[in-house]
Amino acid sequence: MTPSNPAKTAKQHVDRGVKRVVLGDLSFHTWYHSLYPEELVSKDSELLYVCSWCFRYTCAAGAYATHVKLCDRRTTPPGIKVYEHGGYAVWEIDGEDDKLFAQNLSLFSKLFLDHKSVFFDVSSFLYYVLTFVDPKAPEKYHVLGYFSKEKLSWDPNNLACILIFPPYQHRRLGRLLMGVSYKLSAWEWDPGLIGGPERPLSELGLRSYTRFWEERLARHFLLGPPKGEQGKVVQQKQATMKAAARKTPARERMTVQEIGLATGMLTEDVITALKSMGIVEPEHTRNKRNTTSNDHENAGETVVIRKANVLEWTKIHNVALRDPVREDGFIGEWASGNLQLQQESEG
């Protein structure tokens, strides 16, 4: 998914050919072996130059310098923009329409992924590329990472592969892409997809997604479902949380399935997150004060989830209540108003 430092793990390939890449004006080490064609990248090649816009590659510094001056992707990626906020944008690219771009992107990403990556059969996938434009240099944009998903998945998958490039990790960008993947599955509209990432997840991938699910549930319990204009109520909710805690709040009952429907998450992912958060308590009596209870359907067990415990968890883990994905950042058919109009016209 987005491993932090796989060089320290036993999974890293010692004999991996290309050991360093130059991406734009950045140079950094690779983590794993990729299947670049041997006629273009020999097994003895340790340094690879990769265009930061189209991901074409070469072992020759001169050819690289010439290409970046002429690259036809210097202004925007291929595809259409589906999300934009705060300088960040996500572009949807059809692997069928832009095969070379998708293949080159997949080959590059395999240098940093040790599992599931499609190289050449890209036609059945959509690619969502994350870019950033510095307001101080609006003529230049940077590709930071991407996720892919199958156009037609027989399983409830809303994401196949995800990677934030090493120089841009530890900035919550992976969670931004995960959130976008849930939104693009249109889970809040009928017939939206309640799903999650493609299985099996790597150990690091499971760790990343578990934290994403935990934060998603925390926002749901404290602020409500992750849709609408949450950002506008975050400060108000935080300001009134202590005052509300002094009163006896209404006890809301819901099943794990209902929580999944409200958040777009699979039941097993809800359970994984709840167990990891450690906020679930057994319900000893129905008359406990100051609780918010949810029916956790695990062997029929009823449990209690206290908002105070959820809030404490967010403080301990330094979790921001504001969702990294902004509802008003979606563009075109994915904008909320357009999704609702589409649903009504199909109804």
Secondary structure, DSSP 4 states (H G I P E B T S, - for coil): ---S-GGGSTTS-SS-S--EEEETTEEEE--S-----TTTS-TT--EEEE-TTT--EES-HHHHHHHHHH-TTSS--SSEEEEEETTEEEEEEETTTSHHHHHHHHHHHGGG-SS---SS--TTEEEEEEEEE-TTSTT-EEEEEEEEEESS-SS-EEESEEEE-GGG-SSSHHHHHHHHHHHHTTTTSTT----EEPSSPPHHHHHHHHHHHHHHHHHHHHH-SS-S-GGGTHHHHHHHHHHHHTS-PPPP--BHHHHHHHHT--HHHHHHHHHHHT-EEE---TT-SS-EEEEEEETTEEEEE-HHHHHHHHHHTT--SS-SS-GGGB-GGGSHHHHHHHHHHH-
